[in-house]
Structure formats: structure tokens, C-alpha cells
Amino acid sequence: MVVPTFVGQALGGRPPTVFGDRRQTRCFCHVGDVVTALVDLVLLDGAAYGEVFNIGSRDEISMLGLRDPVREPTASESDIVLVPYEEAYEAYEAGLEDMPRRYPDVSKIEAAVGWAPTRSLDEILVDVVTWQQAEAAVV
């Protein structure tokens, strides 16, 4: 949900909000690539049944690093606003934890079906911007 949230904030003239210290990293994968991976697994005719596969990108980016790629397709010049977890989540003191790094090991699905993501972060951003602008025009 990070990419659609950042894009929506930028398109709305608001600065993107990052919870925590901005150093946490993620790997973003286009939904079309995820669907392709799932279809490829289904086509194994049951050979993948009961197995666990990671599906994702190997292009790791920090939340702070995501700001610049969002700027061009949204024409936004806003800086990131950092919000400490304590302010964002009441449950933080009750043990809320955020994974500092999410980096999927996709070697198993690569071996099983030869899958790898085909779309870059820039392509993901263009698609999300286009979709959000179209949705805004409908409303």
C-alpha cells in the first residue's frame, strides 16, 4: 500500500507520509507480474500444491528513496513527512513492530516456473498514477 498511498498524497498536493525512521526498505512488484507468477504456478497441474513461494521484486528501496521516483510521474515537489510510530499507532506501545527490511527470496519460483518480475518501479509508478488519475476523473 506504500506506492498507492505515496502517489495519492503527491497527486493531492500533500507530502508523502512515512511512519517510523524512513530507513525501512521494501521491494515493489507490479500486480501484473504477481498475477503472471500465480498463473504459472497453477499451470504446474498440482505440482505446486502445498508449496510456499515468495513472489516479488529484487529491487530494494528505502522509504526515503521512494520519494524521488514518485516526484516525476506526479509532478510533486513535496518533501517526505516523517511520523514517529508512537504518533501513528496507538498500539505501538503494546508491541507494534515494523519489519525494517522486506526482501523476498524468489529463487524457488524462478526454479519452478522460470518466473521473474518484468516491470520496473518506474513502470509501476506510471500505472498507479494513471489509474488514480482515471479514478479521480470518474468521481
MDTraj code that builds the backbone (N, CA, C; nanometers):
import mdtraj as md
import numpy as np

residues = "MET VAL VAL PRO THR PHE VAL GLY GLN ALA LEU GLY GLY ARG PRO PRO THR VAL PHE GLY ASP ARG ARG GLN THR ARG CYS PHE CYS HIS VAL GLY ASP VAL VAL THR ALA LEU VAL ASP LEU VAL LEU LEU ASP GLY ALA ALA TYR GLY GLU VAL PHE ASN ILE GLY SER ARG ASP GLU ILE SER MET LEU GLY LEU ARG ASP PRO VAL ARG GLU PRO THR ALA SER GLU SER ASP ILE VAL LEU VAL PRO TYR GLU GLU ALA TYR GLU ALA TYR GLU ALA GLY LEU GLU ASP MET PRO ARG ARG TYR PRO ASP VAL SER LYS ILE GLU ALA ALA VAL GLY TRP ALA PRO THR ARG SER LEU ASP GLU ILE LEU VAL ASP VAL VAL THR TRP GLN GLN ALA GLU ALA ALA VAL VAL".split()
xyz = np.array([
    [0.0807, -0.1208, 0.0000],
    [0.0000, 0.0000, 0.0000],
    [0.0842, 0.1260, 0.0000],
    [0.2148, 0.1136, 0.0124],
    [0.3005, 0.2314, 0.0167],
    [0.2931, 0.3105, -0.1133],
    [0.3082, 0.2442, -0.2270],
    [0.3111, 0.3149, -0.3546],
    [0.1786, 0.3875, -0.3814],
    [0.0623, 0.3216, -0.3708],
    [-0.0620, 0.3959, -0.3949],
    [-0.0826, 0.5109, -0.2957],
    [-0.0386, 0.4923, -0.1722],
    [-0.0526, 0.5988, -0.0728],
    [0.0361, 0.7174, -0.1083],
    [0.1626, 0.6913, -0.1390],
    [0.2542, 0.7994, -0.1788],
    [0.2011, 0.8732, -0.3009],
    [0.1579, 0.7983, -0.4013],
    [0.1084, 0.8593, -0.5248],
    [-0.0160, 0.9420, -0.4964],
    [-0.1103, 0.8881, -0.4192],
    [-0.2321, 0.9621, -0.3869],
    [-0.2029, 1.0902, -0.3115],
    [-0.1108, 1.0843, -0.2183],
    [-0.0737, 1.2043, -0.1437],
    [-0.0097, 1.3064, -0.2380],
    [0.0816, 1.2607, -0.3233],
    [0.1501, 1.3516, -0.4152],
    [0.0525, 1.4145, -0.5146],
    [-0.0379, 1.3350, -0.5702],
    [-0.1354, 1.3883, -0.6649],
    [-0.2313, 1.4861, -0.5977],
    [-0.2543, 1.4666, -0.4693],
    [-0.3421, 1.5563, -0.3943],
    [-0.2715, 1.6791, -0.3395],
    [-0.1438, 1.6965, -0.3751],
    [-0.0695, 1.8125, -0.3288],
    [-0.0219, 1.8025, -0.1852],
    [-0.0257, 1.6819, -0.1307],
    [0.0185, 1.6608, 0.0073],
    [0.1535, 1.5912, 0.0075],
    [0.2330, 1.6134, 0.1096],
    [0.3617, 1.5428, 0.1164],
    [0.3408, 1.3964, 0.1537],
    [0.4182, 1.3066, 0.0938],
    [0.4104, 1.1650, 0.1319],
    [0.4476, 1.1475, 0.2794],
    [0.3762, 1.0592, 0.3453],
    [0.3966, 1.0332, 0.4872],
    [0.4685, 0.9004, 0.5052],
    [0.5736, 0.9029, 0.5847],
    [0.6464, 0.7807, 0.6171],
    [0.6413, 0.7621, 0.7671],
    [0.5962, 0.6461, 0.8087],
    [0.5907, 0.6144, 0.9507],
    [0.7236, 0.5518, 0.9915],
    [0.7732, 0.5911, 1.1050],
    [0.8993, 0.5366, 1.1538],
    [1.0158, 0.6253, 1.1166],
    [1.1299, 0.5633, 1.0911],
    [1.2534, 0.6406, 1.0709],
    [1.2951, 0.6553, 0.9251],
    [1.2158, 0.6086, 0.8307],
    [1.2351, 0.6174, 0.6850],
    [1.3423, 0.5244, 0.6306],
    [1.4106, 0.4527, 0.7161],
    [1.5175, 0.3640, 0.6689],
    [1.4654, 0.2264, 0.6290],
    [1.3411, 0.1925, 0.6648],
    [1.2891, 0.0615, 0.6294],
    [1.2846, 0.0478, 0.4774],
    [1.3077, -0.0724, 0.4285],
    [1.3139, -0.0963, 0.2846],
    [1.2057, -0.1948, 0.2407],
    [1.1695, -0.1821, 0.1144],
    [1.0705, -0.2700, 0.0540],
    [1.1128, -0.2992, -0.0893],
    [1.0526, -0.4016, -0.1465],
    [1.0708, -0.4372, -0.2871],
    [0.9318, -0.4397, -0.3495],
    [0.9081, -0.3531, -0.4437],
    [0.7746, -0.3400, -0.5018],
    [0.7635, -0.4182, -0.6311],
    [0.6521, -0.4889, -0.6457],
    [0.6285, -0.5737, -0.7617],
    [0.4936, -0.5361, -0.8230],
    [0.4890, -0.5260, -0.9533],
    [0.3656, -0.4909, -1.0251],
    [0.2640, -0.6037, -1.0108],
    [0.1397, -0.5682, -0.9917],
    [0.0347, -0.6686, -0.9751],
    [0.0257, -0.7600, -1.0977],
    [0.0531, -0.7072, -1.2148],
    [0.0527, -0.7897, -1.3352],
    [0.1587, -0.8990, -1.3303],
    [0.2748, -0.8666, -1.2736],
    [0.3790, -0.9677, -1.2567],
    [0.3375, -1.0719, -1.1538],
    [0.2707, -1.0293, -1.0486],
    [0.2234, -1.1233, -0.9464],
    [0.1204, -1.2193, -1.0070],
    [0.0284, -1.1651, -1.0842],
    [-0.0742, -1.2498, -1.1480],
    [-0.0080, -1.3509, -1.2416],
    [0.0890, -1.3075, -1.3184],
    [0.1609, -1.3996, -1.4072],
    [0.2249, -1.5125, -1.3276],
    [0.2870, -1.4783, -1.2150],
    [0.3502, -1.5799, -1.1302],
    [0.2472, -1.6806, -1.0797],
    [0.1333, -1.6312, -1.0349],
    [0.0298, -1.7206, -0.9832],
    [-0.0261, -1.8114, -1.0923],
    [-0.0488, -1.7575, -1.2100],
    [-0.0982, -1.8388, -1.3219],
    [0.0052, -1.9452, -1.3584],
    [0.1314, -1.9063, -1.3627],
    [0.2369, -2.0030, -1.3933],
    [0.2376, -2.1173, -1.2920],
    [0.2166, -2.0857, -1.1654],
    [0.2132, -2.1907, -1.0624],
    [0.0910, -2.2809, -1.0793],
    [-0.0235, -2.2224, -1.1122],
    [-0.1449, -2.3024, -1.1334],
    [-0.1250, -2.3981, -1.2512],
    [-0.0552, -2.3532, -1.3522],
    [-0.0340, -2.4351, -1.4713],
    [0.0606, -2.5529, -1.4479],
    [0.1180, -2.5609, -1.3280],
    [0.2019, -2.6765, -1.2952],
    [0.1187, -2.8010, -1.2652],
    [-0.0128, -2.7912, -1.2809],
    [-0.1038, -2.9051, -1.2629],
    [-0.0868, -2.9745, -1.1286],
    [-0.0868, -2.8956, -1.0226],
    [-0.0829, -2.9520, -0.8883],
    [0.0549, -2.9695, -0.8297],
    [0.1589, -2.9553, -0.9090],
    [0.2947, -2.9745, -0.8576],
    [0.3319, -2.8697, -0.7524],
    [0.2637, -2.7563, -0.7542],
    [0.2928, -2.6501, -0.6569],
    [0.1986, -2.6560, -0.5365],
    [0.1033, -2.7485, -0.5398],
    [0.0052, -2.7587, -0.4310],
    [0.0753, -2.7841, -0.2970],
    [0.0429, -2.7029, -0.1980],
    [0.1010, -2.7171, -0.0649],
    [0.2368, -2.6529, -0.0488],
    [0.2907, -2.6017, -0.1550],
    [0.4222, -2.5357, -0.1500],
    [0.4049, -2.3869, -0.1197],
    [0.5102, -2.3263, -0.0710],
    [0.5106, -2.1829, -0.0415],
    [0.6125, -2.1169, -0.1336],
    [0.5692, -2.0128, -0.2024],
    [0.6556, -1.9400, -0.2945],
    [0.6513, -1.7922, -0.2608],
    [0.7669, -1.7290, -0.2580],
    [0.7731, -1.5836, -0.2485],
    [0.7612, -1.5282, -0.3892],
    [0.6830, -1.4227, -0.4020],
    [0.6678, -1.3540, -0.5295],
    [0.6980, -1.2077, -0.5025],
    [0.7904, -1.1521, -0.5756],
    [0.8243, -1.0121, -0.5533],
    [0.9423, -0.9699, -0.6374],
    [0.9872, -0.8515, -0.6092],
    [1.0975, -0.7919, -0.6817],
    [1.2263, -0.8039, -0.6013],
    [1.3368, -0.7906, -0.6686],
    [1.4669, -0.7870, -0.6003],
    [1.5216, -0.6443, -0.5959],
    [1.4409, -0.5490, -0.6408],
    [1.4832, -0.4093, -0.6419],
    [1.4425, -0.3449, -0.5100],
    [1.5355, -0.3410, -0.4185],
    [1.5094, -0.2905, -0.2830],
    [1.5279, -0.1386, -0.2796],
    [1.4346, -0.0716, -0.2113],
    [1.4406, 0.0740, -0.1996],
    [1.3924, 0.1152, -0.0610],
    [1.4549, 0.2177, -0.0064],
    [1.4119, 0.2677, 0.1244],
    [1.2896, 0.3572, 0.1066],
    [1.2187, 0.3798, 0.2135],
    [1.1030, 0.4678, 0.2068],
    [1.1464, 0.6092, 0.1693],
    [1.2609, 0.6525, 0.2164],
    [1.3134, 0.7829, 0.1774],
    [1.3504, 0.7829, 0.0296],
    [1.4100, 0.6750, -0.0172],
    [1.4489, 0.6642, -0.1573],
    [1.3320, 0.6583, -0.2531],
    [1.2155, 0.6219, -0.2040],
    [1.0960, 0.6147, -0.2890],
    [1.0460, 0.7529, -0.3290],
    [1.0813, 0.8540, -0.2522],
    [1.0305, 0.9883, -0.2783],
    [1.0678, 1.0391, -0.4172],
    [1.1930, 1.0277, -0.4557],
    [1.2342, 1.0823, -0.5851],
    [1.1666, 1.0141, -0.7040],
    [1.1575, 0.8815, -0.7077],
    [1.0857, 0.8200, -0.8205],
    [0.9381, 0.8607, -0.8286],
    [0.8769, 0.8980, -0.7168],
    [0.7361, 0.9394, -0.7172],
    [0.7219, 1.0810, -0.7719],
    [0.8233, 1.1621, -0.7575],
    [0.8145, 1.3034, -0.7975],
    [0.7836, 1.3234, -0.9459],
    [0.8537, 1.2540, -1.0334],
    [0.8362, 1.2805, -1.1767],
    [0.6961, 1.2489, -1.2283],
    [0.6440, 1.1275, -1.2079],
    [0.5121, 1.0989, -1.2657],
    [0.3972, 1.1741, -1.1974],
    [0.4205, 1.2278, -1.0787],
    [0.3137, 1.3016, -1.0094],
    [0.3330, 1.4521, -1.0163],
    [0.4466, 1.4977, -1.0694],
    [0.4807, 1.6406, -1.0749],
    [0.4747, 1.7039, -0.9359],
    [0.5195, 1.6304, -0.8373],
    [0.5174, 1.6778, -0.6988],
    [0.6577, 1.7189, -0.6558],
    [0.6655, 1.8240, -0.5780],
    [0.7934, 1.8683, -0.5224],
    [0.7942, 1.8571, -0.3704],
    [0.6935, 1.7934, -0.3144],
    [0.6814, 1.7828, -0.1690],
    [0.7913, 1.6965, -0.1098],
    [0.8322, 1.7324, 0.0094],
    [0.9255, 1.6500, 0.0843],
    [0.8477, 1.5499, 0.1681],
    [0.9158, 1.4457, 0.2104],
    [0.8539, 1.3436, 0.2944],
    [0.8302, 1.3994, 0.4345],
    [0.7188, 1.3628, 0.4917],
    [0.6895, 1.3952, 0.6312],
    [0.7088, 1.2675, 0.7121],
    [0.7940, 1.2748, 0.8118],
    [0.8182, 1.1595, 0.8987],
    [0.7264, 1.1657, 1.0183],
    [0.6578, 1.0559, 1.0425],
    [0.5681, 1.0458, 1.1571],
    [0.6156, 0.9304, 1.2439],
    [0.6569, 0.9592, 1.3669],
    [0.7019, 0.8506, 1.4547],
    [0.5895, 0.7499, 1.4773],
    [0.6264, 0.6231, 1.4926],
    [0.5264, 0.5200, 1.5167],
    [0.4375, 0.5549, 1.6355],
    [0.4961, 0.6146, 1.7373],
    [0.4196, 0.6475, 1.8575],
    [0.3021, 0.7395, 1.8264],
    [0.3185, 0.8273, 1.7260],
    [0.2114, 0.9187, 1.6868],
    [0.1134, 0.8530, 1.5902],
    [0.1617, 0.7588, 1.5126],
    [0.0785, 0.6982, 1.4088],
    [-0.0089, 0.5848, 1.4603],
    [0.0423, 0.5106, 1.5567],
    [-0.0278, 0.3914, 1.6008],
    [-0.0403, 0.3892, 1.7523],
    [-0.1626, 0.3918, 1.7990],
    [-0.1851, 0.3855, 1.9432],
    [-0.1322, 0.2552, 2.0014],
    [-0.1338, 0.1504, 1.9214],
    [-0.0923, 0.0186, 1.9698],
    [0.0595, 0.0040, 1.9750],
    [0.1324, 0.1076, 1.9348],
    [0.2782, 0.0966, 1.9280],
    [0.3370, 0.0516, 2.0608],
    [0.2932, 0.1125, 2.1673],
    [0.3469, 0.0760, 2.2983],
    [0.3072, -0.0647, 2.3390],
    [0.2026, -0.1178, 2.2767],
    [0.1579, -0.2534, 2.3090],
    [0.2351, -0.3579, 2.2280],
    [0.3374, -0.3146, 2.1547],
    [0.4201, -0.4120, 2.0857],
    [0.4168, -0.4069, 1.9344],
    [0.3701, -0.2975, 1.8751],
    [0.3706, -0.2860, 1.7296],
    [0.5149, -0.2925, 1.6797],
    [0.5350, -0.3718, 1.5776],
    [0.6675, -0.3806, 1.5173],
    [0.6543, -0.3678, 1.3663],
    [0.7475, -0.3004, 1.3061],
    [0.7526, -0.2884, 1.1619],
    [0.8797, -0.3583, 1.1158],
    [0.8667, -0.4390, 1.0143],
    [0.9850, -0.5065, 0.9612],
    [1.0742, -0.4009, 0.8954],
    [1.1984, -0.3911, 0.9379],
    [1.2853, -0.2906, 0.8782],
    [1.3223, -0.3226, 0.7333],
    [1.3149, -0.4505, 0.6973],
    [1.3529, -0.4895, 0.5619],
    [1.2614, -0.6011, 0.5135],
    [1.2077, -0.5828, 0.3933],
    [1.1298, -0.6885, 0.3280],
    [1.1927, -0.7124, 0.1918],
    [1.2583, -0.8254, 0.1811],
    [1.3301, -0.8607, 0.0586],
    [1.3023, -1.0078, 0.0296],
    [1.2160, -1.0355, -0.0684],
    [1.1769, -1.1744, -0.0917],
    [1.2844, -1.2571, -0.1619],
    [1.2955, -1.3817, -0.1218],
    [1.3817, -1.4773, -0.1912],
    [1.2944, -1.5453, -0.2962],
    [1.3109, -1.5071, -0.4209],
    [1.2265, -1.5593, -0.5286],
    [1.2936, -1.6744, -0.6053],
    [1.4010, -1.7288, -0.5503],
    [1.4733, -1.8347, -0.6203],
    [1.3874, -1.9596, -0.6411],
    [1.2976, -1.9899, -0.5492],
    [1.2151, -2.1107, -0.5620],
    [1.1188, -2.0999, -0.6803],
    [1.0536, -1.9846, -0.6960],
    [0.9602, -1.9699, -0.8084],
    [1.0364, -1.9565, -0.9405],
    [1.1545, -1.8979, -0.9351],
    [1.2371, -1.8936, -1.0565],
    [1.2716, -2.0349, -1.1029],
    [1.3069, -2.1207, -1.0079],
    [1.3416, -2.2589, -1.0428],
    [1.2199, -2.3378, -1.0888],
    [1.1057, -2.3123, -1.0275],
    [0.9852, -2.3906, -1.0582],
    [0.9248, -2.3560, -1.1936],
    [0.9161, -2.2269, -1.2252],
    [0.8466, -2.1870, -1.3484],
    [0.9243, -2.0859, -1.4324],
    [1.0448, -2.0518, -1.3904],
    [1.1236, -1.9548, -1.4657],
    [1.0736, -1.8128, -1.4529],
    [0.9986, -1.7862, -1.3471],
    [0.9375, -1.6535, -1.3310],
    [1.0364, -1.5515, -1.2757],
    [1.0236, -1.4302, -1.3241],
    [1.0935, -1.3139, -1.2695],
    [1.0082, -1.1920, -1.3029],
    [1.0081, -1.0917, -1.2168],
    [0.9298, -0.9720, -1.2477],
    [0.9825, -0.9038, -1.3733],
    [0.8916, -0.8416, -1.4490],
    [0.9302, -0.7782, -1.5748],
    [0.9165, -0.6269, -1.5730],
    [0.8455, -0.5737, -1.4735],
    [0.8190, -0.4293, -1.4712],
    [0.9024, -0.3611, -1.3629],
    [0.9568, -0.2463, -1.3974],
    [1.0396, -0.1689, -1.3054],
    [0.9521, -0.0843, -1.2121],
    [1.0145, -0.0279, -1.1105],
    [0.9435, 0.0628, -1.0203],
    [0.8866, 0.1806, -1.0976],
    [0.9608, 0.2344, -1.1927],
    [0.9096, 0.3469, -1.2719],
    [0.7822, 0.3084, -1.3471],
    [0.7782, 0.1871, -1.4016],
    [0.6580, 0.1411, -1.4720],
    [0.5417, 0.1220, -1.3745],
    [0.5715, 0.0706, -1.2574],
    [0.4683, 0.0556, -1.1542],
    [0.4104, 0.1917, -1.1203],
    [0.4963, 0.2896, -1.1005],
    [0.4507, 0.4242, -1.0639],
    [0.3642, 0.4864, -1.1727],
    [0.4047, 0.4727, -1.2983],
    [0.3242, 0.5276, -1.4082],
    [0.1859, 0.4635, -1.4092],
    [0.1784, 0.3329, -1.3902],
    [0.0486, 0.2648, -1.3889],
    [-0.0377, 0.3095, -1.2710],
    [0.0226, 0.3258, -1.1539],
    [-0.0541, 0.3689, -1.0363],
    [-0.1022, 0.5125, -1.0548],
    [-0.0176, 0.6004, -1.1064],
    [-0.0574, 0.7397, -1.1317],
    [-0.1718, 0.7434, -1.2318],
    [-0.1579, 0.6707, -1.3414],
    [-0.2619, 0.6673, -1.4454],
    [-0.3933, 0.6173, -1.3873],
    [-0.3890, 0.5106, -1.3091],
    [-0.5107, 0.4547, -1.2508],
    [-0.5739, 0.5534, -1.1531],
    [-0.4943, 0.6148, -1.0657],
    [-0.5511, 0.7078, -0.9682],
    [-0.6083, 0.8322, -1.0360],
    [-0.5442, 0.8803, -1.1397],
    [-0.5986, 0.9952, -1.2129],
    [-0.7290, 0.9597, -1.2822],
    [-0.7382, 0.8404, -1.3381],
    [-0.8626, 0.7959, -1.4021],
    [-0.9738, 0.7809, -1.2990],
    [-0.9423, 0.7263, -1.1822],
    [-1.0426, 0.7124, -1.0756],
    [-1.0918, 0.8475, -1.0284],
    [-1.0008, 0.9430, -1.0166],
    [-1.0387, 1.0780, -0.9721],
    [-1.1296, 1.1459, -1.0744],
    [-1.1070, 1.1176, -1.2035],
    [-1.1901, 1.1761, -1.3083],
    [-1.3310, 1.1193, -1.3072],
    [-1.3459, 0.9949, -1.2618],
    [-1.4766, 0.9302, -1.2573],
    [-1.5614, 0.9847, -1.1432],
    [-1.4941, 1.0139, -1.0324],
    [-1.5659, 1.0595, -0.9129],
    [-1.6137, 1.1954, -0.9279],
])
top = md.Topology()
chain = top.add_chain()
for i, resn in enumerate(residues, 1):
    res = top.add_residue(resn, chain, resSeq=i)
    for name in ("N", "CA", "C"):
        top.add_atom(name, md.element.get_by_symbol(name[0]), res)
traj = md.Trajectory(xyz[None], top)
